[in-house]
Amino acid sequence: MALLSNSDIIEHWKSAAAPLLPVLHAFHDRDGHLSEDALRAVSDGLGIPIAELFGSVTFYHHFAREAGGRDAPRVCTGNICALRGAHELLDALRSEGATPMPCAGRCDQPIPVLRGDKVFVGLTADSLAHGPTPLPPRYPGDGEECVFSAIREPGRATLPGYRNSGGYEGLEKLIKSGSPGETIELVNESKLAGRGGAGFPTGRKWQAVADAEGESKFIVCNADEGEPGCFKDRAIMDHDPHAVLEGMIIAGYACGAGQGFIYLRYEYPETFAGLERAIADADAAGLLGENILGSGFSFRIDVRRGAGAYICGEEGSLLNSLEGKHPFPRNRPPFPVTHGYNQQPTAVNNVETLASVPHIARRGAAWYCALGIGDQAGTKLISLSGDIERPGNYEVPLGLPLQTLLNDWAGGAPHGREIQAVTMAGLSGGFLAGADLNVTLDEPSIRSCGSFLGAGGVIVFDDSRDMVKAARDAMEFFAHESCGKCFPCRIGTQRLTERLAGEAGPASLADWKTEVEDIGSTMRATSACGLGVAAPMITDSLMKYFPDKVEKHVQT
């Protein structure tokens, strides 16, 4: 089969929505890298200045600029995989041109190695094997699941399997006997809040988009799951892709949107293929596209694959990336609900949030509210990894004690060790330790300890781990992933990394703590986005829970 020419690729995508990323991927896939000739063809074909295009392309981790770079091994050296020997595996593969990559979203399957469009996992070079995403562990609680309630049903990832287990019943119910306003009211009554980190009420967001003036409206699914320790969205998309599509279609119906995008992280190539199949099947069945279920409502979904940049999980950066701009965070206000994709009203929702909606539509708001414990409504997916006997994705009722999840559900620390600390919100919530490990899994309880639940990644460190080194590795990640737009984050993460590495800072413990606290407070007050606000939680919590280890570090 003849390869497409430069002009063929440009012409195929030029009139598509959000064309830059698919054009770059088409050249990258064809040639195995992005050459100077390819970039000039893209620049000319899409009307993007070459300097601007070059700046954007080189910002992403995974667009190779040297021949053969696309298929060379990329080894995850993220915070979990580093504990399992990732750097040794990287060294073993150096002869094949291996390079490191940040957390690749397989913390339950260390160590992932990305080769082209396949992901292999294993602890040594000769044990690497290609395999599917694990299903979530069976629910061990007395209550009921929502997002995972049917994910283990045979064939759930296919359209027939999805429909056999209740799929698209909620959409059909709302479109045929409801209205957009009633759909938003249902979501409001369920008390569903964003599950990607911010926790903003979903119904209020949809109402704002529905009420906003604009020529077009959009639904964007944020599937750029780049937070270390988070891998729940991958499980949903791989085993239950139609739940994400149905949630997006319902959101489009409620908001009056006609176009949806799934912004998928680069490190999930098999997920990309699965989503494309699910979209094609739904379209062929009349569940996507024109006049859905004969209702007069039309909606389409396109997948746009990122290229490796943690900051694109931030919604402003994600929208800029979609639009073909440099993926810097946006100043807010205005907010995406009025000025989102192409400055039009846009609802940006996380995978887990959208996958909850079909279940709520089918079973009702009261059912969903009752899934939580006490005053908490609904459930939360927790990605559990690190020094834990049974890592994986767990759906917990909001309000469940953290200790119940760690010890009763997941088996506690392995090899007779004790749990020393956990991180919350992936890395962004910093550490919890000591008596604060008795929190319940909900925002009020965790925020009372100075952290937050966020996207739901929990990384466990047993009592053999050096917590100063764990903090340094975390801050090194934030420094590497800082977009550089604002100097408080760009410089602050570097300075904190140096101090945690013992490379700089006062020799006096009191002065060291004062300086670190001052850097952190400046970052929180003046950073442009959540990365710079969250990163100091690492050093704050380290000093809070491990003052003796900090003292030893400073005085050594």
C-alpha positions in Angstrom: 0.0 0.0 0.0 1.5 3.3 -1.1 2.3 5.8 1.6 0.3 9.0 1.7 2.2 12.1 0.4 2.6 15.3 2.4 -0.1 17.0 0.5 -2.5 14.0 0.8 -2.1 14.0 4.6 -2.6 17.8 4.8 -5.7 17.7 2.6 -7.2 14.8 4.5 -7.1 16.6 7.8 -7.2 20.3 6.8 -10.9 20.7 7.0 -11.3 18.5 10.2 -12.0 20.0 13.6 -8.7 20.4 15.6 -6.5 19.2 12.8 -2.9 19.9 14.0 -2.4 16.9 16.3 -3.8 14.3 13.8 -1.7 15.8 11.1 1.5 15.6 13.2 0.7 12.0 14.2 0.1 11.1 10.6 3.6 12.3 9.6 5.1 10.8 12.8 3.5 7.4 12.0 4.5 7.5 8.4 8.1 8.5 8.8 8.9 7.3 12.3 9.8 10.9 13.3 9.0 14.5 12.4 11.5 15.8 9.9 12.2 19.3 8.9 10.4 18.7 5.6 7.4 17.4 7.4 7.2 20.4 9.7 7.5 22.8 6.8 4.7 21.0 5.0 2.5 21.3 8.1 3.4 24.9 8.5 2.5 25.8 5.0 -0.6 23.6 4.8 -2.1 24.7 8.1 -0.8 28.3 8.0 1.1 28.0 11.3 4.4 30.0 11.5 7.3 27.5 11.5 8.8 29.0 14.7 5.5 28.6 16.5 5.0 25.1 15.2 8.6 24.0 16.1 8.1 25.4 19.7 4.9 23.4 20.1 6.3 20.2 18.6 9.4 20.2 20.8 7.3 20.9 23.9 5.8 17.4 23.7 7.8 14.4 24.9 6.9 11.8 22.3 7.3 13.5 18.9 10.6 12.1 17.8 12.8 14.5 15.8 15.4 11.9 14.8 14.9 9.0 12.4 13.6 5.8 14.1 12.7 7.7 17.3 9.1 6.8 17.2 9.8 3.0 17.5 12.7 3.2 19.9 11.8 2.0 23.4 10.5 4.5 25.9 10.8 3.3 29.5 8.6 4.6 32.3 10.8 6.0 35.1 7.8 7.4 37.0 7.6 7.3 40.8 6.2 3.8 41.1 8.3 2.2 38.4 11.5 3.8 39.8 10.8 1.7 43.0 10.7 -1.4 40.8 13.9 -1.0 39.0 13.0 1.2 36.0 16.4 2.9 35.7 18.1 -0.5 35.5 15.6 -1.6 32.8 16.3 1.7 30.9 20.1 1.0 31.1 19.5 -2.5 29.7 17.7 -1.1 26.7 20.0 1.8 26.0 21.6 -0.2 23.1 18.2 -0.1 21.4 18.0 3.7 21.7 15.8 3.6 24.8 14.8 6.9 26.5 13.0 7.6 29.7 9.4 8.8 29.9 7.4 10.1 32.9 4.6 8.0 34.5 2.8 6.1 31.7 -0.3 5.3 33.6 0.4 1.6 34.3 1.3 1.8 38.0 -0.5 -1.4 38.6 1.6 -3.1 35.9 5.2 -2.0 36.3 7.3 -1.4 34.2 5.7 -0.2 30.9 7.8 0.2 27.8 6.3 1.9 24.8 7.5 0.8 21.4 5.6 2.4 18.5 1.9 1.7 19.1 2.3 -1.1 21.6 2.9 -1.1 25.3 4.9 -3.9 26.9 5.3 -4.5 30.6 7.9 -6.3 32.7 10.6 -5.8 35.3 13.5 -6.9 33.0 14.3 -6.7 29.4 13.8 -10.3 28.7 10.4 -10.4 30.6 8.7 -7.7 28.7 5.3 -8.8 27.3 2.4 -7.2 25.6 -0.9 -7.7 27.5 -4.3 -6.2 28.2 -5.3 -3.7 30.8 -6.3 -5.6 34.0 -10.0 -5.6 35.0 -10.6 -3.9 38.4 -10.5 -6.2 41.4 -13.9 -7.6 42.4 -15.7 -5.2 44.7 -15.2 -6.3 48.3 -17.5 -4.0 50.0 -21.1 -4.4 51.2 -22.5 -1.6 49.0 -22.8 -1.1 45.3 -20.6 0.2 42.5 -21.5 2.7 39.8 -18.8 3.1 37.2 -17.5 -0.4 37.6 -20.9 -2.1 38.2 -21.0 -3.7 34.8 -17.4 -3.4 33.6 -16.6 -7.1 34.3 -19.5 -8.3 32.1 -18.4 -10.4 29.2 -18.0 -8.3 26.0 -18.8 -5.1 27.8 -16.3 -3.2 25.5 -18.3 -4.1 22.5 -21.5 -2.4 21.4 -23.7 -5.6 21.7 -22.1 -6.4 25.1 -22.6 -2.9 26.3 -26.3 -2.9 25.3 -26.9 -6.3 26.8 -25.9 -4.9 30.2 -28.0 -1.7 30.1 -25.9 0.5 27.8 -27.5 3.4 26.0 -30.8 2.9 28.0 -30.2 6.1 29.9 -29.6 8.1 26.7 -32.7 6.6 25.1 -34.8 7.5 28.1 -33.6 11.1 28.3 -33.9 11.8 24.6 -37.3 10.2 24.1 -39.1 11.2 27.3 -37.0 14.0 28.8 -35.5 17.3 27.8 -32.1 19.0 28.1 -33.3 20.9 31.2 -34.5 17.8 32.9 -31.2 16.1 32.1 -29.3 18.9 33.8 -31.7 18.7 36.8 -31.1 15.0 37.1 -27.4 15.5 37.2 -27.8 18.3 39.8 -29.9 16.1 42.0 -27.3 13.3 41.8 -24.7 15.7 43.3 -22.2 14.4 40.8 -19.0 16.5 40.9 -16.0 16.4 38.7 -13.9 13.3 39.3 -10.7 14.6 37.6 -9.5 16.7 40.5 -11.4 20.0 40.8 -14.6 18.6 42.1 -16.9 21.2 40.5 -20.6 20.2 40.4 -21.2 18.7 36.9 -24.8 19.9 36.6 -23.8 23.5 37.3 -21.1 23.3 34.6 -23.5 21.9 32.1 -26.1 24.6 32.9 -23.5 27.3 32.4 -22.6 26.0 28.9 -26.3 25.6 28.1 -27.0 29.2 29.1 -23.9 30.7 27.4 -24.2 32.4 24.1 -22.1 31.0 21.2 -22.3 29.9 17.6 -21.3 26.4 18.6 -20.9 24.4 21.8 -18.5 21.6 22.6 -18.0 18.7 25.0 -14.4 17.8 25.7 -13.5 14.6 27.5 -10.2 15.0 29.4 -8.5 11.7 29.0 -5.0 13.0 29.4 -4.5 10.9 32.6 -1.0 12.1 33.3 -1.0 12.3 37.1 1.5 9.8 38.5 -0.3 7.1 40.4 -3.5 7.5 38.4 -4.6 4.8 35.9 -8.4 4.5 36.4 -9.4 6.2 33.2 -7.5 3.7 31.1 -9.4 0.9 32.7 -12.8 2.6 31.9 -11.8 3.4 28.3 -10.3 -0.1 27.6 -13.1 -2.1 29.2 -16.1 0.2 29.0 -15.6 2.7 26.1 -19.3 3.1 25.3 -20.0 4.4 28.8 -17.7 7.3 28.0 -19.4 7.9 24.7 -22.9 7.7 26.1 -21.9 10.1 28.9 -20.6 12.5 26.3 -23.7 12.2 24.1 -25.9 12.9 27.1 -23.7 15.9 28.0 -24.0 17.2 24.4 -27.8 16.8 24.6 -28.0 18.7 27.9 -25.7 21.5 26.8 -26.8 21.9 23.2 -23.5 20.9 21.8 -23.0 19.2 18.5 -19.3 18.2 18.7 -17.3 16.3 21.2 -13.6 15.6 21.6 -11.8 12.9 23.6 -8.3 14.2 24.3 -6.3 11.0 24.9 -2.8 10.8 26.3 -0.2 9.5 23.9 0.9 6.7 26.2 -2.4 4.8 25.6 -2.1 3.7 22.0 -4.2 0.5 22.3 -6.9 2.7 24.0 -6.9 5.0 21.0 -7.7 2.1 18.7 -10.4 0.8 21.0 -12.1 4.2 21.2 -12.0 4.6 17.4 -13.8 1.2 17.0 -16.4 2.1 19.6 -17.1 5.4 17.9 -17.5 3.7 14.5 -19.9 1.1 16.0 -22.0 3.7 17.8 -22.2 5.8 14.6 -23.3 2.8 12.5 -26.0 2.0 15.1 -27.5 5.5 14.9 -26.3 6.4 18.4 -23.8 9.0 17.1 -23.9 11.4 14.2 -27.1 12.8 12.6 -30.5 12.6 14.2 -29.6 10.3 17.1 -32.4 7.8 17.8 -34.7 9.8 15.5 -34.7 12.7 18.0 -33.4 15.4 15.7 -30.4 15.8 18.0 -27.0 15.4 16.2 -23.6 14.9 17.9 -20.3 13.6 16.7 -17.1 12.6 18.7 -13.5 12.7 17.5 -10.5 11.4 19.3 -7.4 13.6 19.4 -4.3 11.9 20.7 -1.9 14.1 22.7 1.9 13.7 22.4 3.1 13.6 26.0 2.8 16.6 28.3 1.6 16.5 31.9 0.4 20.1 31.7 -2.2 19.1 29.0 -4.2 17.6 31.8 -5.0 21.2 32.9 -8.0 22.2 30.9 -6.7 25.5 29.5 -3.5 23.8 28.3 -5.6 20.9 26.8 -7.9 23.4 24.9 -4.8 25.2 23.5 -3.3 21.9 22.5 -6.6 20.9 20.7 -6.6 24.3 18.9 -3.0 23.8 17.7 -1.6 26.4 19.9 1.4 26.1 22.3 -0.1 24.2 25.3 0.3 26.8 28.0 -2.4 27.2 30.7 -4.9 30.0 30.0 -5.6 32.9 32.3 -9.0 32.6 34.0 -11.5 34.2 33.8 -12.9 33.8 31.2 -13.7 30.1 31.9 -14.2 27.3 29.3 -18.0 27.3 30.0 -18.1 30.6 28.0 -14.8 30.7 26.2 -13.5 27.2 25.7 -12.6 25.4 22.4 -12.3 28.1 19.7 -13.5 30.6 22.3 -17.0 28.9 22.3 -18.9 27.5 25.3 -17.3 24.2 26.3 -17.9 21.6 29.0 -14.6 19.9 29.9 -15.3 16.7 31.9 -13.1 13.8 33.1 -13.5 10.2 31.9 -14.8 9.0 35.2 -17.3 11.8 35.5 -18.7 11.1 32.1 -18.8 7.3 32.6 -20.9 7.9 35.8 -23.6 9.7 33.9 -25.2 6.8 32.0 -25.7 4.9 35.2 -27.3 7.9 36.8 -29.5 8.4 33.8 -30.7 4.8 33.9 -31.0 4.3 37.7 -31.8 7.8 39.0 -30.2 10.5 41.1 -31.5 9.1 44.5 -29.8 5.8 43.7 -26.5 7.5 43.0 -26.6 9.7 46.1 -27.3 6.6 48.3 -24.0 5.0 47.2 -22.0 7.2 49.5 -21.5 7.0 53.2 -23.2 9.4 55.5 -23.6 12.8 53.9 -21.3 11.9 51.0 -23.0 11.2 47.6 -21.8 8.7 45.1 -18.6 6.8 44.6 -15.0 7.5 43.6 -12.5 5.4 41.7 -9.2 5.1 43.5 -6.0 4.0 41.7 -3.9 2.3 44.4 -0.3 1.5 43.8 3.2 1.3 45.3 4.0 -0.8 48.4 0.6 -2.5 48.6 -0.3 -6.2 48.4 -3.1 -5.8 45.8 -2.6 -2.7 43.6 -5.4 -1.8 41.2 -8.4 0.3 40.6 -11.0 0.3 43.4 -14.5 1.9 43.3 -15.2 3.1 46.9 -18.2 4.8 48.4 -17.3 8.3 49.2 -16.6 8.4 53.0 -14.9 5.0 53.2 -12.1 5.0 55.7 -8.7 5.0 54.0 -7.5 2.3 56.3 -10.3 0.0 55.1 -9.2 0.4 51.6 -5.5 -0.1 52.4 -5.7 -3.0 54.8 -9.0 -4.8 54.3 -9.5 -4.4 50.6 -6.0 -4.2 49.3 -4.2 -6.4 51.8 -1.9 -3.8 53.4 1.9 -3.5 52.8 3.6 -6.6 51.5 6.4 -8.7 53.0 5.5 -7.9 56.6 6.3 -4.2 56.3 4.2 -1.3 57.7 2.6 1.5 55.7 4.7 4.6 56.4 2.9 7.2 54.2 0.7 7.6 51.2 0.3 10.3 48.6 -3.1 11.7 47.7 -4.3 13.0 44.4 -1.5 11.1 42.7 1.4 13.3 43.7 -0.4 16.6 43.8 -1.9 16.2 47.3 1.4 15.6 49.0 1.9 13.0 51.7 -0.4 11.7 54.5 1.1 9.8 57.4 0.7 9.1 61.1 -2.7 9.7 62.6 -3.9 11.4 59.4 -3.9 7.9 57.7 -7.3 7.6 59.6 -9.0 10.0 57.1 -12.1 9.0 55.2 -12.0 9.1 51.4 -13.8 12.3 50.7 -12.8 15.9 50.2 -13.8 17.4 53.6 -11.9 14.8 55.6 -8.8 14.9 53.5 -8.7 18.7 53.1 -8.9 19.0 56.9 -5.4 17.4 56.9 -4.1 19.9 54.3 -4.4 17.6 51.3 -7.1 16.7 48.8 -8.6 13.6 47.1 -8.3 15.0 43.6 -8.2 12.5 40.8 -7.9 9.6 43.3 -4.4 8.3 42.9 -3.0 6.8 46.1 0.6 5.8 46.2 1.8 3.7 49.2 5.2 3.9 50.8 6.2 1.3 53.3 8.6 1.8 56.2 11.6 0.8 54.1 11.4 3.9 51.9 13.4 7.1 52.2 10.7 9.7 52.4 13.1 12.6 51.5 14.1 10.8 48.4 10.4 10.1 47.6 9.8 13.8 48.0 12.7 14.7 45.8 11.6 12.3 43.1 8.1 13.8 43.2 9.4 17.4 43.0 11.8 16.4 40.2 8.7 15.3 38.2 7.0 18.6 38.8 10.1 20.5 37.7 10.4 18.4 34.6 6.7 18.9 33.7 6.5 22.6 34.5 5.4 24.3 31.3 7.7 27.3 32.0 5.0 29.9 31.4 5.3 31.4 34.8 8.5 31.9 36.7 7.2 31.0 40.2 6.5 27.4 39.1 9.4 27.2 36.6 12.0 28.4 39.1 10.3 27.3 42.3 10.1 23.6 41.4 13.8 23.6 40.4 14.8 25.3 43.7 12.8 22.9 45.8 14.3 19.9 43.9 17.8 21.2 44.6 17.0 21.5 48.3 15.5 18.1 48.5 18.6 16.7 46.7 21.0 18.4 49.0 22.5 20.4 46.2 21.6 23.9 47.6 20.1 25.7 50.5 21.1 26.9 54.0 23.0 24.5 56.4 20.8 25.7 59.3 17.6 23.6 59.7 15.6 26.6 60.7 16.8 28.7 57.8 16.3 25.7 55.4 12.7 25.3 56.5 12.0 29.1 56.3 13.4 29.2 52.8 11.5 26.1 51.6 8.2 27.5 53.1 8.8 30.9 51.5 9.4 29.3 48.0 6.2 27.3 48.5 4.0 30.2 49.6 5.2 32.2 46.7 4.4 29.4 44.3 0.9 28.9 45.7 0.1 32.6 45.6 1.4 33.5 42.1 1.6 30.4 39.9 -0.5 30.3 36.7 -2.1 26.9 37.2 -2.6 24.0 39.6 0.9 22.5 39.1 2.7 25.3 40.8 0.0 25.5 43.5 0.1 21.8 44.2 3.9 21.1 44.1 4.7 22.7 47.4 2.3 20.2 49.1 5.2 17.7 48.8 7.6 19.8 50.8 5.0 21.0 53.3 3.8 17.5 54.1 7.3 16.2 54.2 8.2 18.7 56.9 4.9 18.1 58.7 5.1 14.3 59.0 8.9 13.6 58.8 10.7 16.5 60.7 13.4 14.1 61.9 14.1 12.9 58.4 14.3 16.5 57.2 16.7 17.4 60.0 18.9 14.5 59.2 18.9 15.4 55.5 19.8 19.1 56.1 22.6 18.3 58.6 24.2 15.5 56.5 
